[in-house]
Amino acid sequence: WQANNGAANLVSDPDFVTPSMWGSGDSGCTSYITNEQAHAGSWCLKMTHTTSSTSPYICLTRNPNGTPKMYIPCKPGDAFIVTGWARAKVGNAGNQGVRIYAGWNGNGQSETGAAATVTTDIPSNAWVQIPPTTLVCPANRDKVRFLVQTIYGTGSSAANDVYYFDQIVIREVTASSATNQALYNANTPGSTVD
């Protein structure tokens, strides 16, 4: 399944083929591209836990130098459809679910979140789809960050656990998407918009 309404995928380096785009500024983990697994093509994004944190995350919009571009602009009512695929590595000590998380911020308000979530443990012998989900910006928010995270399933998180992600899609599906594409002027808006 692909969310495809003509709007660009907001994930930086969505094919996960540019090593310099990853590996910096993540929380509770490191991010790299790898050919150890792939749901499509030859490469995917690899998350390695560095702690037993309950929710390590990787920011999905990046600057050209690979550092996270934590926020992109939005407005109340803007809708984004998100999906992706995930897989655990054989031998992980913990067992976790995953999610693609939208954190809505701005206008002096505290962050409020929404997510597309797999709450069951991610298997190591097959890819699991993060279900296509529409996330809508709430009132009094003007920017959003998109993260991919592991979260508690039935087990726990452990340092050195590895999870793979591929074909992550974040597309704006509101009528204003044409305006945002004009602002971004690229398939990697996180690299051009604060």
NUKEMI-984096 format. One line per field, with one value per atom (N, C-alpha, C): chain; x, y, z; atom name. Coordinates in steps of 0.2 Angstrom, whole numbers. Last residue first. Layout:
// residues N
chaine <- (A, ...)
east <- (X, ...)
north <- (Y, ...)
up <- (Z, ...)
atome <- (CA, ...)
***
This chain:
// residues 194
chaine <- (A, A, A, A, A, A, A, A, A, A, A, A, A, A, A, A, A, A, A, A, A, A, A, A, A, A, A, A, A, A, A, A, A, A, A, A, A, A, A, A, A, A, A, A, A, A, A, A, A, A, A, A, A, A, A, A, A, A, A, A, A, A, A, A, A, A, A, A, A, A, A, A, A, A, A, A, A, A, A, A, A, A, A, A, A, A, A, A, A, A, A, A, A, A, A, A, A, A, A, A, A, A, A, A, A, A, A, A, A, A, A, A, A, A, A, A, A, A, A, A, A, A, A, A, A, A, A, A, A, A, A, A, A, A, A, A, A, A, A, A, A, A, A, A, A, A, A, A, A, A, A, A, A, A, A, A, A, A, A, A, A, A, A, A, A, A, A, A, A, A, A, A, A, A, A, A, A, A, A, A, A, A, A, A, A, A, A, A, A, A, A, A, A, A, A, A, A, A, A, A, A, A, A, A, A, A, A, A, A, A, A, A, A, A, A, A, A, A, A, A, A, A, A, A, A, A, A, A, A, A, A, A, A, A, A, A, A, A, A, A, A, A, A, A, A, A, A, A, A, A, A, A, A, A, A, A, A, A, A, A, A, A, A, A, A, A, A, A, A, A, A, A, A, A, A, A, A, A, A, A, A, A, A, A, A, A, A, A, A, A, A, A, A, A, A, A, A, A, A, A, A, A, A, A, A, A, A, A, A, A, A, A, A, A, A, A, A, A, A, A, A, A, A, A, A, A, A, A, A, A, A, A, A, A, A, A, A, A, A, A, A, A, A, A, A, A, A, A, A, A, A, A, A, A, A, A, A, A, A, A, A, A, A, A, A, A, A, A, A, A, A, A, A, A, A, A, A, A, A, A, A, A, A, A, A, A, A, A, A, A, A, A, A, A, A, A, A, A, A, A, A, A, A, A, A, A, A, A, A, A, A, A, A, A, A, A, A, A, A, A, A, A, A, A, A, A, A, A, A, A, A, A, A, A, A, A, A, A, A, A, A, A, A, A, A, A, A, A, A, A, A, A, A, A, A, A, A, A, A, A, A, A, A, A, A, A, A, A, A, A, A, A, A, A, A, A, A, A, A, A, A, A, A, A, A, A, A, A, A, A, A, A, A, A, A, A, A, A, A, A, A, A, A, A, A, A, A, A, A, A, A, A, A, A, A, A, A, A, A, A, A, A, A, A, A, A, A, A, A, A, A, A, A, A, A, A, A, A, A, A, A, A, A, A, A, A, A, A, A, A, A, A, A, A, A, A, A, A, A, A, A, A, A, A, A, A, A, A, A, A, A, A, A, A, A, A, A, A, A, A, A, A)
east <- (61, 61, 54, 64, 59, 60, 73, 72, 68, 73, 79, 79, 60, 63, 70, 56, 54, 58, 61, 63, 62, 57, 54, 57, 53, 58, 54, 46, 50, 55, 40, 45, 50, 30, 35, 41, 23, 27, 32, 19, 24, 27, 10, 15, 21, 0, 4, 10, -4, -1, 3, -11, -4, -1, -23, -17, -11, -32, -32, -26, -23, -27, -27, -13, -19, -24, 4, -1, -7, 12, 10, 4, 24, 21, 19, 30, 27, 23, 43, 39, 36, 50, 44, 39, 55, 56, 49, 66, 60, 61, 71, 71, 65, 79, 73, 74, 88, 88, 81, 96, 90, 90, 105, 107, 102, 95, 101, 103, 78, 84, 90, 61, 66, 73, 49, 53, 58, 34, 40, 43, 23, 22, 28, 28, 23, 22, 33, 31, 26, 40, 36, 35, 50, 48, 45, 46, 48, 46, 48, 47, 50, 41, 46, 44, 38, 37, 42, 32, 37, 35, 24, 23, 30, 15, 21, 20, 5, 7, 13, -11, -4, -2, -24, -19, -12, -32, -32, -26, -22, -27, -27, -19, -17, -23, -22, -25, -22, -18, -17, -18, -23, -24, -23, -14, -18, -18, -10, -11, -16, -1, -7, -8, 14, 11, 5, 16, 14, 11, 30, 23, 22, 40, 39, 31, 47, 42, 42, 54, 54, 49, 53, 59, 59, 38, 42, 48, 34, 36, 40, 20, 27, 29, 7, 9, 17, 3, 4, 7, 8, 7, 8, 0, 3, 2, 1, -1, 3, -3, 1, -2, -2, -6, -1, 0, 3, -3, 5, 0, 1, 15, 14, 9, 8, 12, 11, 9, 5, 10, 14, 15, 11, 13, 8, 8, 18, 17, 12, 14, 17, 16, 12, 9, 12, 20, 20, 18, 16, 16, 15, 24, 21, 22, 23, 25, 21, 28, 23, 27, 29, 31, 26, 32, 28, 32, 45, 42, 37, 55, 50, 46, 73, 66, 61, 84, 82, 75, 84, 83, 81, 86, 90, 89, 82, 83, 88, 75, 81, 80, 59, 64, 69, 51, 54, 59, 39, 44, 45, 33, 34, 40, 20, 27, 27, 11, 12, 19, 0, 6, 6, -7, -8, -1, -12, -7, -8, -21, -21, -15, -25, -20, -20, -31, -35, -31, -20, -26, -30, -5, -10, -16, 13, 6, 1, 31, 25, 18, 41, 39, 32, 54, 48, 47, 68, 62, 55, 78, 74, 68, 93, 86, 83, 107, 104, 97, 111, 109, 106, 113, 119, 117, 101, 105, 111, 89, 93, 98, 75, 82, 84, 62, 63, 70, 61, 60, 61, 70, 66, 66, 68, 72, 67, 68, 65, 70, 63, 68, 65, 55, 52, 58, 60, 54, 52, 78, 73, 66, 89, 83, 77, 100, 98, 92, 102, 108, 106, 95, 94, 101, 96, 99, 98, 87, 87, 90, 89, 90, 91, 80, 83, 83, 86, 81, 84, 89, 91, 85, 84, 90, 92, 67, 73, 79, 57, 57, 64, 62, 55, 54, 77, 73, 67, 92, 85, 82, 105, 104, 97, 109, 106, 105, 105, 108, 105, 107, 104, 108, 105, 109, 105, 103, 100, 105, 103, 106, 102, 94, 95, 100, 89, 89, 91, 86, 85, 85, 97, 92, 91, 108, 102, 97, 113, 114, 107, 110, 115, 117, 108, 106, 112, 113, 106, 104, 124, 125, 118, 118, 121, 122, 105, 110, 113, 94, 100, 106, 80, 85, 92, 70, 72, 78, 68, 63, 65, 75, 78, 74, 63, 69, 72, 46, 51, 58, 35, 39, 45, 32, 34, 38, 22, 28, 28, 6, 10, 17, -1, 3, 7, -6, -11, -7, -3, -1, -6, 2, -2, 1, 2, 6, 1, 4, 0, 4)
north <- (126, 125, 124, 117, 121, 120, 109, 116, 120, 96, 99, 106, 92, 93, 96, 90, 96, 98, 82, 82, 88, 84, 78, 77, 102, 96, 90, 113, 113, 107, 118, 113, 113, 127, 129, 125, 119, 125, 127, 109, 107, 113, 117, 115, 112, 119, 125, 123, 107, 110, 116, 104, 100, 104, 109, 113, 110, 99, 103, 107, 85, 90, 94, 75, 74, 79, 73, 77, 76, 58, 62, 67, 47, 52, 57, 31, 36, 41, 19, 24, 29, 8, 11, 15, 1, 2, 5, -3, 0, 1, -14, -12, -9, -15, -15, -12, -22, -19, -20, -20, -23, -19, -13, -17, -21, -13, -10, -15, -17, -19, -15, -16, -14, -16, -30, -25, -22, -37, -38, -31, -34, -38, -39, -18, -23, -27, -1, -8, -12, 5, 5, -1, 13, 7, 8, 26, 24, 16, 39, 32, 30, 55, 51, 44, 72, 65, 60, 87, 82, 75, 102, 95, 92, 117, 114, 106, 124, 126, 123, 123, 120, 123, 126, 130, 126, 110, 117, 120, 97, 99, 107, 88, 93, 96, 71, 78, 83, 56, 60, 68, 41, 48, 52, 27, 30, 38, 10, 17, 21, 1, 2, 9, -6, 0, 2, -22, -16, -12, -32, -31, -24, -46, -38, -37, -59, -57, -49, -64, -68, -66, -56, -56, -60, -46, -52, -51, -35, -35, -42, -37, -38, -38, -25, -32, -32, -12, -13, -20, -1, -9, -10, 14, 10, 3, 31, 25, 19, 44, 39, 34, 60, 55, 50, 72, 67, 63, 88, 83, 79, 99, 94, 90, 114, 108, 103, 130, 125, 119, 141, 141, 135, 139, 143, 143, 121, 128, 132, 104, 109, 116, 87, 93, 98, 73, 77, 84, 58, 65, 69, 42, 47, 54, 26, 32, 38, 12, 17, 23, -5, 1, 6, -16, -14, -7, -28, -21, -20, -36, -37, -31, -39, -37, -38, -45, -47, -45, -52, -46, -49, -63, -63, -56, -55, -62, -61, -39, -43, -50, -35, -35, -40, -23, -30, -30, -13, -14, -22, -1, -8, -8, 12, 9, 2, 28, 20, 18, 41, 38, 31, 56, 49, 46, 71, 68, 60, 87, 79, 76, 102, 98, 91, 106, 103, 100, 120, 115, 113, 118, 122, 117, 117, 115, 119, 115, 119, 116, 103, 106, 110, 100, 102, 105, 95, 92, 94, 88, 94, 93, 80, 80, 87, 80, 81, 82, 78, 72, 73, 89, 86, 80, 93, 90, 87, 87, 92, 89, 77, 78, 84, 68, 73, 76, 58, 56, 62, 54, 59, 58, 39, 42, 48, 34, 37, 39, 23, 26, 29, 21, 23, 27, 16, 13, 15, 12, 17, 14, 5, 1, 6, 11, 10, 6, 10, 12, 11, 1, 4, 5, 4, 0, 4, 3, 7, 2, 6, 1, 5, 6, 10, 5, -2, 0, 4, -8, -5, -3, -13, -16, -14, -15, -13, -17, -18, -17, -14, -22, -24, -23, -29, -24, -26, -31, -32, -27, -27, -33, -35, -15, -20, -27, 1, -6, -10, 16, 12, 6, 20, 19, 16, 27, 26, 25, 23, 25, 23, 28, 23, 27, 38, 31, 26, 48, 48, 40, 56, 51, 51, 63, 66, 62, 54, 59, 61, 44, 42, 48, 50, 46, 45, 55, 58, 55, 48, 54, 57, 37, 36, 42, 35, 40, 40, 27, 25, 30, 26, 24, 22, 31, 25, 22, 44, 39, 32, 56, 50, 44, 61, 63, 56, 60, 57, 59, 65, 70, 67, 63, 59, 64, 75, 72, 68, 71, 75, 71, 62, 67, 71, 53, 58, 64, 39, 43, 47, 28, 34, 38, 11, 17, 23, -6, 0, 6)
up <- (42, 49, 52, 27, 31, 38, 21, 19, 23, 25, 24, 22, 26, 32, 31, 13, 16, 22, 1, 8, 11, -11, -8, -1, -14, -14, -11, -10, -17, -17, 1, 2, -4, -4, 1, 2, -12, -15, -10, -3, -8, -11, 4, 7, 2, -7, -4, 0, -9, -14, -12, 3, 2, -4, 7, 7, 5, 7, 1, 1, 14, 14, 8, 15, 11, 11, 15, 17, 12, 20, 14, 17, 23, 27, 21, 24, 20, 24, 23, 27, 23, 18, 15, 19, 34, 27, 24, 48, 45, 38, 61, 54, 52, 77, 73, 66, 90, 83, 80, 106, 102, 95, 113, 108, 104, 128, 124, 119, 127, 129, 125, 132, 128, 131, 134, 136, 131, 129, 133, 135, 122, 128, 132, 119, 117, 123, 120, 124, 120, 105, 111, 114, 94, 96, 103, 81, 88, 89, 71, 71, 78, 70, 73, 71, 65, 64, 66, 72, 71, 70, 67, 69, 68, 70, 68, 71, 76, 70, 67, 85, 84, 77, 88, 92, 91, 85, 86, 90, 77, 81, 82, 62, 67, 71, 61, 59, 64, 52, 58, 56, 46, 45, 52, 43, 47, 46, 38, 36, 40, 51, 47, 45, 47, 52, 48, 43, 41, 47, 46, 48, 46, 39, 40, 42, 49, 44, 45, 59, 54, 48, 71, 67, 61, 74, 73, 70, 87, 80, 79, 98, 97, 89, 95, 97, 95, 91, 98, 100, 80, 80, 87, 75, 80, 78, 71, 68, 72, 83, 80, 76, 91, 88, 84, 104, 100, 97, 109, 109, 103, 119, 113, 115, 125, 126, 120, 116, 119, 120, 110, 117, 120, 96, 99, 107, 95, 93, 97, 89, 94, 91, 89, 87, 92, 83, 89, 87, 77, 75, 82, 74, 79, 76, 71, 68, 71, 82, 79, 75, 88, 84, 83, 101, 96, 93, 107, 107, 101, 117, 112, 113, 120, 122, 116, 114, 121, 123, 98, 102, 109, 89, 95, 99, 73, 77, 83, 74, 72, 76, 67, 73, 70, 56, 57, 63, 47, 53, 53, 36, 38, 43, 35, 34, 36, 35, 35, 35, 36, 37, 37, 30, 31, 31, 38, 35, 36, 37, 38, 34, 45, 40, 42, 56, 51, 46, 60, 62, 56, 50, 53, 55, 49, 48, 51, 46, 48, 46, 55, 49, 50, 66, 65, 58, 67, 71, 70, 58, 57, 61, 64, 63, 62, 52, 59, 58, 39, 43, 50, 31, 35, 39, 27, 22, 26, 41, 37, 32, 40, 42, 38, 47, 43, 45, 57, 50, 45, 71, 68, 60, 81, 75, 72, 98, 92, 87, 112, 107, 101, 124, 117, 114, 136, 133, 126, 136, 136, 133, 138, 139, 139, 124, 131, 132, 111, 115, 122, 98, 105, 108, 81, 87, 93, 67, 73, 78, 50, 55, 62, 35, 40, 46, 20, 24, 30, 3, 9, 13, -9, -6, 1, -13, -14, -11, 2, -5, -7, 14, 12, 5, 19, 15, 14, 29, 28, 23, 27, 31, 30, 22, 17, 21, 30, 30, 24, 38, 33, 32, 56, 50, 44, 72, 65, 60, 89, 83, 77, 104, 99, 94, 112, 115, 110, 98, 106, 108, 86, 88, 96, 81, 84, 86, 67, 71, 75, 57, 62, 67, 40, 46, 51, 29, 31, 38, 24, 28, 31, 17, 24, 28, 8, 9, 16, 6, 2, 3, 9, 14, 10, 2, 0, 4, 8, 9, 7, 13, 10, 11, 24, 21, 19, 22, 25, 21, 14, 19, 22, -2, 4, 8, -11, -9, -3, -18, -13, -12, -26, -29, -25, -17, -20, -24, -10, -16, -19, 1, 1, -5, -4, -4, -4, 0, 0, 0)
atome <- (N, CA, C, N, CA, C, N, CA, C, N, CA, C, N, CA, C, N, CA, C, N, CA, C, N, CA, C, N, CA, C, N, CA, C, N, CA, C, N, CA, C, N, CA, C, N, CA, C, N, CA, C, N, CA, C, N, CA, C, N, CA, C, N, CA, C, N, CA, C, N, CA, C, N, CA, C, N, CA, C, N, CA, C, N, CA, C, N, CA, C, N, CA, C, N, CA, C, N, CA, C, N, CA, C, N, CA, C, N, CA, C, N, CA, C, N, CA, C, N, CA, C, N, CA, C, N, CA, C, N, CA, C, N, CA, C, N, CA, C, N, CA, C, N, CA, C, N, CA, C, N, CA, C, N, CA, C, N, CA, C, N, CA, C, N, CA, C, N, CA, C, N, CA, C, N, CA, C, N, CA, C, N, CA, C, N, CA, C, N, CA, C, N, CA, C, N, CA, C, N, CA, C, N, CA, C, N, CA, C, N, CA, C, N, CA, C, N, CA, C, N, CA, C, N, CA, C, N, CA, C, N, CA, C, N, CA, C, N, CA, C, N, CA, C, N, CA, C, N, CA, C, N, CA, C, N, CA, C, N, CA, C, N, CA, C, N, CA, C, N, CA, C, N, CA, C, N, CA, C, N, CA, C, N, CA, C, N, CA, C, N, CA, C, N, CA, C, N, CA, C, N, CA, C, N, CA, C, N, CA, C, N, CA, C, N, CA, C, N, CA, C, N, CA, C, N, CA, C, N, CA, C, N, CA, C, N, CA, C, N, CA, C, N, CA, C, N, CA, C, N, CA, C, N, CA, C, N, CA, C, N, CA, C, N, CA, C, N, CA, C, N, CA, C, N, CA, C, N, CA, C, N, CA, C, N, CA, C, N, CA, C, N, CA, C, N, CA, C, N, CA, C, N, CA, C, N, CA, C, N, CA, C, N, CA, C, N, CA, C, N, CA, C, N, CA, C, N, CA, C, N, CA, C, N, CA, C, N, CA, C, N, CA, C, N, CA, C, N, CA, C, N, CA, C, N, CA, C, N, CA, C, N, CA, C, N, CA, C, N, CA, C, N, CA, C, N, CA, C, N, CA, C, N, CA, C, N, CA, C, N, CA, C, N, CA, C, N, CA, C, N, CA, C, N, CA, C, N, CA, C, N, CA, C, N, CA, C, N, CA, C, N, CA, C, N, CA, C, N, CA, C, N, CA, C, N, CA, C, N, CA, C, N, CA, C, N, CA, C, N, CA, C, N, CA, C, N, CA, C, N, CA, C, N, CA, C, N, CA, C, N, CA, C, N, CA, C, N, CA, C, N, CA, C, N, CA, C, N, CA, C, N, CA, C, N, CA, C, N, CA, C, N, CA, C, N, CA, C, N, CA, C, N, CA, C, N, CA, C, N, CA, C, N, CA, C, N, CA, C, N, CA, C, N, CA, C, N, CA, C, N, CA, C, N, CA, C, N, CA, C, N, CA, C, N, CA, C, N, CA, C, N, CA, C, N, CA, C, N, CA, C, N, CA, C, N, CA, C)
***
